[in-house]
């Protein structure tokens, strides 16, 4: 308990100059507590701590906990976050070639209205190479979908 209180006290110190943010789990108390640890278990514990305790939001807002708050989310990050949060529904929609989640993905991707039908068709036709297994990660889905888009003459301009 004393260790947790000490960590919480340290968390209020400005640490914006410190490069503590983990590229997988971001910044926050979980990143600080599990700093230097390796493996998925520690990544999950750190991400869970960052996400559920509200400290990551606080850190980004006030520049503490190793958070900067001045970065920019690029389109690839937006796509990755969207896919990560919607994997099951997206896989179902890709298999059908239509659906709300696939339509939203095309919006986030920046696909023009004139190309959305082609995007849906290409996704459906290449379902097996996009969603390669039940254990496929959101990053793999994004990479695979981007590859399929890049190989399509009509959609190649949307490659990220």
Secondary structure, 3 states (H helix, E strand, C coil): CHHHHHHHHHHCCECCCCCCCECCCECCHHHHHCCCCCCHHHHHHHHHHHHHCCHHHHHHHHCECCCCCCCCCCHHHHHHHHHHHCHHHHHHHHHHCCCHHHHHHHHHHCCCHHHHHHHHHHHHHCHHHHCCCCCCCHHHHHHHHHHHHHHCCCCHHHCC
